[in-house]
Amino acid sequence: MNAPDCQLYLISPLDVGGDFPDRLDRALAAGEGLATAFQFRVKGPDGIGDQHEAARLAAPLQEVCAARDVGFIVNDSVPLAKRLKADGVHLGQSDGNVREAREELGREMQIGVTCHASRHLAMEAGEAGADYVAFGAFFPSETKASEYRPEPEILRWWSQLFEIPCVAIGGITPANCTPLVQAGADFLAVSHAVWGGDEVEAIRAFAKAITDAA
């Protein structure tokens, strides 16, 4: 099966203990060739918090991702990404800059940047060497509040001018993703829409929606 032009970028819930590694494996199995990246996001009130605990929680999830050939991305923390030898790190606007992260992590690690609704921030990130840029939140999110609300047009603008992939994020569901796919999103970043219910059904619903939109 050929991989679709638009793929899924799964973002973890804040609680990744218990049976979550099994849920992740089921989701990735259902979305083989569609779900190609997974972001590890665990946060205390002061950010990542205890790196030892974060590393313990990450270990089984990294194994699942490696077995499924899915990129394992650490949210917000360059030191944790380096410690885990992750496939990438995702930086918010307050999490350090791309050039410094690149010096710390080397050429092989993927670096993504949150750009909200800003064309300027996205171009800056691309010029600094980011491997992808993320725009959003496109819809109200169950996972993370955002004051930014870009229009799908920003995805069309980016994909027509630049080769660096763009990620759409924020409240995305199978029911509302069509305009984002059609505008040129390379990835849909999804969390609650998958983990808030049956993950296999959700992945299959996304697969159908993306195929129909394309």
C-alpha positions, 0 to 999 in steps of 0.5 A, spaced: 500 500 500 502 506 498 503 511 504 497 517 503 500 524 502 497 526 509 499 522 515 498 522 522 502 524 527 500 521 534 501 525 540 501 522 547 496 523 552 499 526 559 498 519 562 502 514 558 502 509 564 498 502 565 496 499 558 498 505 554 504 502 551 499 496 548 494 502 546 499 505 542 501 498 539 494 497 537 493 504 534 500 503 530 498 497 527 491 499 525 495 505 522 501 502 518 503 507 513 498 512 516 501 513 523 508 515 522 510 519 528 509 519 535 510 525 540 512 523 547 508 529 551 509 528 559 508 534 563 508 536 570 507 543 573 514 545 571 515 542 564 518 535 563 519 534 571 523 528 573 527 526 567 528 519 570 521 518 571 520 520 564 525 515 561 522 510 565 515 511 561 518 512 555 522 506 554 516 501 552 513 506 548 520 507 544 520 499 543 513 500 540 515 505 535 521 502 533 518 495 532 513 499 528 518 503 524 515 510 527 519 516 529 519 517 536 519 525 538 520 528 545 516 534 546 519 540 549 525 537 552 532 537 548 536 534 554 530 528 554 531 527 547 538 527 547 538 522 553 533 517 550 536 518 543 530 519 540 528 520 533 526 528 534 524 533 538 518 538 538 520 545 540 515 550 542 516 558 541 519 558 549 523 551 548 529 554 545 531 555 538 533 550 532 540 552 531 542 551 539 538 544 539 541 542 532 548 543 535 546 539 541 543 534 538 546 533 531 544 532 524 540 526 524 535 528 529 528 531 527 527 538 529 520 541 529 517 547 531 510 550 533 509 556 529 502 557 531 498 562 526 505 565 524 508 565 517 513 569 519 515 564 525 514 558 520 519 562 515 524 563 521 524 556 523 525 553 516 531 558 515 534 556 522 534 548 519 527 545 522 525 539 519 518 541 520 513 546 522 507 546 526 501 550 525 495 551 530 490 550 533 485 549 528 480 547 532 478 548 540 482 542 543 481 537 548 488 537 550 491 543 550 488 550 550 491 555 544 489 562 543 491 562 536 486 560 530 489 559 523 485 558 517 487 552 513 490 557 507 496 557 511 497 550 510 496 551 502 501 557 502 506 553 506 506 547 502 506 551 495 512 555 497 516 550 501 518 543 501 519 542 509 513 538 511 507 542 515 503 539 521 496 541 522 494 541 530 489 542 535 482 539 536 483 535 529 478 529 528 475 525 522 469 529 522 473 536 521 480 534 518 478 534 510 479 542 509 486 541 512 488 535 508 485 538 502 489 545 504 496 541 503 497 538 511 503 533 510 501 531 517 495 531 522 497 531 529 492 528 533 491 526 541 484 526 544 481 524 538 484 517 538 486 516 545 479 519 548 475 513 545 477 506 541 484 508 538 483 502 533 476 505 530 479 512 531 485 510 526 480 507 521 476 513 521 482 518 520 484 513 514 477 513 511 477 521 512 484 522 509 482 518 503 476 521 502 479 528 502 484 526 497 
